[in-house]
Amino acid sequence: MAGFVIVNARLLDLEAGVLRGGASLRTEGDKIVEVAEGGREIAAGDGVTVIDAGGRTLMPGLIDAHVHAALTTMDFAALARRQTSWRAIETKYILEGMLARGFTTVRDAGGLDPGIANALDRGLVKGPRVFRSGRVLSQTGGHGDSDLPQESPQLCACSIRSSYFSHVADGPDAVRKAAREELKSGAHQIKVMAGGGVATPSDPIDMVQYTEEEIRAAVEEARARRTYAFAHAYIPEAIERAVRAGVRSIEHGNLIDAASARAMAQAGCYLVPTLVTYDQIAETGKQLRFPSESLRKLGEVLHAGVGAVEIALEAGVKVGFGTDLLGETHPAQSKELLLRAQVQSNADVLRSATLVNAELLQRQGQLGELAPGAFADLLLVDGDPLADLNVLCGQGERIDLIMRGGVPAKNAL
């Protein structure tokens, strides 16, 4: 099969945290088949396109483990009124923007339906590789329950209320059924809401949501499909409950303490911080009609995120990379790199967005690295991201080649 040979590149060795000059790489189909260093030439062969990197940095495509591509505006009242087709078209442009910023893989943490995933697979949408969580699972009055209180609520114990974003399911049996439904529809993993959140107005940040048995039901169903469940949580009690139930990662975790971090480390549970979403909500939330009660709750977590990363790293927790941006703020995705550099070295930030996230997604050896057998998801960058992460920021202006699965999405050379 014809492919590409990239020559005259500086290879970013993320394991060692160094650049290696005189590197070449060959792709065939959607995979990398050969990598060479030290000026060794790779034979191109018939029908193979040669790309001269001109000394640019050759690195793996970035991975964002927490996106909401289908939450297309921060005005949630307006979003609820939009037709499915309207949201789908907006989602297409959001996903294409992610790929243009060098994110060749994302994990959608709630709201993306199977139709968009099918369009991506068929090349109708030129976006990143997506690991879809489908609808999130929430208890009544939890972070995924956006319904207003009812004067005469219908309280049938067997009821599950569903929207495009969530299943509101109470009790282990209902949680199990909701998880099975999402896995049946092709969800790659299951997300549960284990604590209060910012975006929904009715649940306090310090609220603990779902019992251990309810979370464990989702974990068991995911494991039966050879995948995993992960949990939204901020406070130590919610984090520890979710960890005991067996989740693979905690999302956000801004109010983590040393004890809950140790529990995560002992269980091998990852943390996925999302610092940039709070930064952007604080900056633009009011003008974009983000709910006023949500803006009030923002203050409880806004300045805690960097400290949470420090606590997690000190305890030995593996820290991934996520953004959790909403609607109009998606263009700020790459700013997470700079915010994380407040507490990690540039090399460690890049490892979080590649090697660590690949492990988290259970795709080590396939994603997040440039090695034979891995997917040909790669970037050619004008500059050295080990020295300056700004070369990866903005809207991909200094990323001259973006390849996803062996197909160039951008080639400015």
C-alpha positions in Angstrom: 0.0 0.0 0.0 1.3 3.5 -0.9 2.1 5.8 1.9 4.4 8.6 3.0 8.0 9.0 3.9 8.9 12.0 6.0 12.6 12.9 5.9 14.9 15.6 7.5 12.9 15.9 10.7 13.7 16.3 14.4 12.0 13.5 16.2 10.4 14.3 19.5 11.4 11.4 21.9 8.8 11.8 24.6 10.1 9.0 26.8 13.5 10.8 27.0 12.1 14.3 26.6 14.6 15.2 23.9 14.7 16.0 20.2 16.7 13.7 17.9 17.9 15.2 14.5 18.2 13.5 11.2 15.0 11.4 11.7 12.8 9.8 9.0 9.5 8.0 9.2 7.5 5.8 6.8 3.8 5.2 6.8 1.8 2.5 5.0 -2.0 2.6 5.1 -3.0 4.0 8.5 0.1 2.8 10.4 3.7 3.7 10.9 5.9 1.0 9.6 9.4 2.4 10.0 11.3 5.0 12.0 14.9 5.9 11.5 17.3 8.3 13.3 20.8 9.6 12.9 20.5 10.5 9.2 19.7 6.9 8.1 17.6 7.1 4.9 14.4 5.2 4.4 13.7 3.9 0.9 10.5 5.5 -0.4 9.5 2.9 -3.0 7.1 3.3 -5.9 4.0 5.4 -5.3 5.2 6.7 -2.0 5.1 10.5 -1.4 8.2 12.0 0.2 7.7 15.0 2.5 10.8 17.0 3.5 10.3 18.2 7.0 13.0 20.9 6.7 14.1 20.3 10.2 10.7 20.7 11.8 9.7 18.8 14.9 8.0 15.4 14.2 5.8 14.4 17.1 2.7 12.3 17.8 -0.7 13.8 17.4 -2.1 15.2 20.7 -4.9 13.5 22.7 -7.6 15.4 24.6 -9.3 13.0 27.0 -12.2 15.2 28.0 -14.1 17.1 25.3 -17.8 17.9 24.7 -18.0 18.4 21.0 -21.8 18.3 20.9 -22.2 21.0 23.6 -22.1 23.7 21.0 -23.0 26.8 23.0 -22.6 27.9 26.6 -26.2 29.2 26.5 -27.8 25.9 27.6 -31.3 27.3 27.3 -30.7 28.0 23.6 -29.0 24.6 23.2 -32.0 22.8 24.4 -34.1 24.4 21.7 -31.8 23.5 18.8 -32.7 20.7 16.5 -30.5 17.6 16.3 -29.4 18.5 12.8 -28.4 22.0 13.9 -26.3 20.7 16.7 -24.8 18.1 14.4 -23.6 20.7 11.9 -22.1 22.8 14.7 -20.4 19.7 16.1 -18.8 19.0 12.7 -17.0 22.4 12.8 -16.0 22.0 16.5 -14.4 18.6 15.7 -12.6 19.9 12.6 -11.2 22.7 14.7 -9.8 20.2 17.2 -8.0 18.4 14.4 -6.6 21.7 13.0 -5.1 22.4 16.5 -3.2 19.1 16.3 -5.6 16.9 18.4 -5.8 13.8 16.4 -7.6 11.8 19.1 -10.3 12.9 21.6 -12.4 11.2 24.2 -15.9 12.7 24.1 -17.1 12.9 27.7 -20.8 13.1 27.0 -23.3 14.1 24.4 -21.9 12.9 21.1 -24.3 10.6 19.3 -23.5 7.6 17.0 -24.4 9.5 13.9 -21.5 11.9 14.2 -19.2 8.9 15.0 -20.3 7.2 11.9 -19.8 10.3 9.8 -16.2 10.5 11.2 -15.6 6.9 10.3 -16.7 7.5 6.8 -14.7 10.6 6.3 -17.8 12.9 6.0 -16.4 14.9 8.9 -12.6 15.6 8.9 -12.1 15.4 12.6 -10.0 13.5 15.1 -10.3 9.9 16.1 -13.1 9.9 18.7 -13.7 7.6 21.7 -17.4 8.2 22.5 -19.0 8.0 25.9 -22.6 8.5 24.6 -25.0 9.8 27.3 -23.6 10.3 30.7 -25.3 8.6 33.7 -26.7 10.8 36.5 -28.9 10.4 39.5 -32.0 12.5 40.0 -30.8 15.9 41.0 -27.3 15.1 39.9 -24.9 16.8 37.5 -26.5 15.3 34.4 -30.1 16.2 35.4 -31.1 19.4 33.7 -34.8 19.2 34.3 -36.5 21.7 36.5 -38.2 20.5 39.7 -41.8 19.3 38.9 -44.9 20.3 40.8 -46.2 16.7 40.3 -43.2 14.5 39.6 -43.6 11.0 38.2 -41.7 8.8 40.7 -42.1 5.4 39.2 -39.0 3.5 40.5 -38.4 1.9 37.1 -38.3 5.2 35.2 -35.2 6.4 33.4 -35.3 9.9 31.9 -33.2 10.5 28.9 -32.0 13.5 26.9 -29.4 13.8 24.1 -26.8 14.3 26.9 -27.7 12.1 29.8 -29.7 9.2 31.3 -31.1 10.1 34.7 -31.2 6.6 36.3 -31.6 5.8 40.0 -30.6 2.6 41.7 -28.1 -0.1 40.6 -30.6 -1.8 38.2 -31.5 1.4 36.4 -27.8 2.4 36.1 -27.0 -1.1 34.8 -29.8 -0.8 32.2 -28.7 2.7 31.1 -25.0 1.6 30.8 -26.0 -1.4 28.7 -28.1 0.8 26.4 -25.1 3.1 25.8 -22.7 0.2 25.2 -25.2 -1.3 22.8 -25.2 1.9 20.8 -21.4 1.7 20.4 -20.1 3.8 23.3 -16.4 3.2 23.8 -16.6 3.8 27.6 -19.2 4.9 30.2 -19.2 8.1 32.2 -20.9 8.5 35.6 -21.6 11.7 37.5 -20.2 11.0 41.0 -20.5 14.5 42.4 -21.7 18.1 42.0 -20.7 20.2 39.0 -20.5 23.8 37.8 -22.6 23.7 34.7 -25.9 22.4 36.3 -27.5 24.9 38.6 -29.3 22.5 41.1 -26.4 20.4 42.5 -23.9 21.9 44.9 -20.2 21.3 44.2 -19.8 19.5 47.5 -22.6 17.1 46.8 -21.8 13.4 46.7 -23.8 11.6 43.9 -24.5 8.0 43.3 -23.9 5.3 45.8 -20.9 3.0 45.5 -23.3 0.2 44.4 -24.7 2.4 41.6 -21.2 3.3 40.3 -20.1 -0.3 40.6 -23.0 -1.3 38.4 -21.7 0.9 35.6 -18.2 -0.3 36.1 -19.2 -3.9 35.9 -21.2 -3.4 32.7 -18.3 -1.6 31.1 -15.9 -4.3 32.1 -18.2 -7.0 30.7 -17.7 -5.2 27.3 -13.9 -5.1 27.9 -13.9 -1.4 28.5 -14.2 0.9 31.6 -16.2 3.6 33.4 -14.9 7.0 34.5 -16.3 9.6 36.9 -16.9 13.3 37.2 -16.0 14.3 40.8 -14.5 17.3 42.6 -14.4 16.6 46.4 -12.5 13.9 48.3 -15.5 11.9 49.4 -16.9 11.6 45.9 -13.5 10.8 44.5 -12.9 8.0 47.0 -16.3 6.5 46.5 -15.8 6.4 42.8 -12.3 4.9 43.2 -13.6 2.2 45.5 -16.2 1.3 42.9 -13.5 0.8 40.3 -13.6 3.8 37.9 -10.6 4.2 35.6 -10.3 8.0 35.9 -11.5 10.9 37.8 -12.4 14.0 35.8 -11.6 17.5 37.1 -10.8 16.6 40.8 -10.1 20.3 41.7 -10.8 19.8 45.4 -8.8 16.6 45.8 -6.8 16.1 49.0 -3.7 14.0 49.9 -5.8 11.1 51.2 -8.0 10.8 48.1 -5.0 11.2 45.9 -3.3 8.3 47.7 -6.4 6.2 47.1 -6.3 7.0 43.4 -2.6 6.1 43.2 -3.1 2.8 45.0 -6.0 1.9 42.7 -4.1 2.9 39.5 -6.8 5.5 38.9 -5.9 8.4 36.5 -6.7 12.1 37.0 -7.8 14.2 34.1 -7.6 17.9 35.0 -9.4 20.4 32.9 -8.0 23.8 33.9 -8.8 25.7 30.7 -12.6 25.4 31.0 -12.7 27.3 34.3 -10.4 29.9 32.8 -12.7 30.4 29.9 -15.9 30.4 31.8 -14.5 33.1 34.1 -13.5 35.1 31.1 -16.5 34.8 28.8 -19.3 33.0 30.7 -21.4 36.0 31.6 -21.4 37.5 28.0 -22.2 34.0 26.6 -25.2 33.6 28.9 -23.7 30.8 31.0 -26.3 30.1 33.8 -25.9 32.7 36.6 -26.0 30.0 39.4 -23.2 28.1 37.5 -21.1 31.3 37.4 -21.5 31.6 41.2 -20.4 28.0 41.7 -17.3 28.5 39.5 -15.6 30.4 42.3 -15.5 27.2 44.4 -13.1 25.5 41.9 -11.6 28.1 39.7 -8.3 28.6 41.5 -8.0 25.1 42.9 -7.1 23.2 39.7 -3.3 23.8 39.6 -3.0 22.8 43.3 -5.0 19.6 42.6 -2.5 18.6 39.9 0.4 19.2 42.3 -1.3 17.0 45.0 -2.0 14.2 42.5 1.5 14.2 41.2 3.0 14.2 44.7 0.9 11.1 45.5 2.1 9.3 42.3 -1.2 9.6 40.4 -0.9 9.4 36.6 -2.2 12.7 35.3 -3.8 12.8 31.8 -4.8 15.8 29.7 -8.3 17.2 29.1 -10.1 20.5 28.4 -13.9 20.2 29.0 -14.5 23.3 26.9 -18.1 24.3 26.0 -19.5 25.9 22.9 -17.9 29.1 21.9 -14.8 28.5 24.0 -13.5 25.5 22.1 -10.9 27.6 20.2 -9.0 27.9 23.6 -8.3 24.2 23.6 -4.5 24.5 23.3 -4.3 26.9 26.2 -4.6 23.9 28.5 -0.9 23.2 27.6 0.2 26.5 29.0 -1.9 26.3 32.1 -0.5 22.9 32.9 3.0 24.2 32.4 2.5 26.2 35.6 3.0 22.9 37.5 4.7 20.5 35.1 7.6 20.7 32.7 6.9 21.1 29.0 8.0 17.5 28.5 5.6 16.2 31.1 2.7 18.2 29.8 3.3 16.7 26.4 3.6 13.2 27.9 0.2 13.7 29.6 -1.3 14.7 26.2 0.2 11.7 24.4 1.6 8.7 26.3 -0.4 9.0 29.5 -3.7 9.6 27.6 -3.0 6.6 25.3 -2.6 4.4 28.4 -5.8 5.9 29.9 -7.7 5.1 26.7 -6.2 1.5 26.8 -4.5 2.2 23.4 -0.8 2.2 24.4 1.3 1.2 21.4 -1.4 2.4 19.1 -1.7 6.1 19.9 0.5 8.8 21.5 3.8 7.6 20.1 5.8 7.3 16.8 6.7 3.7 16.5 6.2 0.8 14.1 2.7 -0.5 14.5 1.2 2.7 15.9 -1.4 4.7 14.0 0.1 7.3 11.7 -1.3 10.2 13.8 1.5 12.8 13.7 2.4 16.4 13.5 5.2 18.4 11.9 5.7 21.6 14.0 7.6 24.7 13.2 9.5 25.0 16.4 10.5 23.1 19.5 7.6 22.4 21.9 10.0 21.2 24.6 11.3 24.8 24.7 8.1 26.7 24.0 4.6 25.2 24.1 3.3 28.2 22.3 4.3 26.6 19.0 1.3 24.2 19.6 -1.1 27.0 20.7 -3.6 29.1 18.8 -5.4 27.4 16.0 -2.5 25.3 14.7 -0.8 28.1 12.8 2.7 26.6 13.4 1.6 23.0 12.8 2.5 22.5 9.1 1.5 18.9 8.7 -1.3 17.1 10.5 -1.8 13.4 9.6 -4.6 11.3 11.1 -4.5 7.6 10.3 -2.0 8.1 7.5 -4.2 10.7 5.8 -3.0 14.3 5.8 -5.6 16.6 7.2 -3.3 19.6 6.6 -0.1 19.9 4.6 1.4 23.4 4.3 4.7 22.1 3.0 
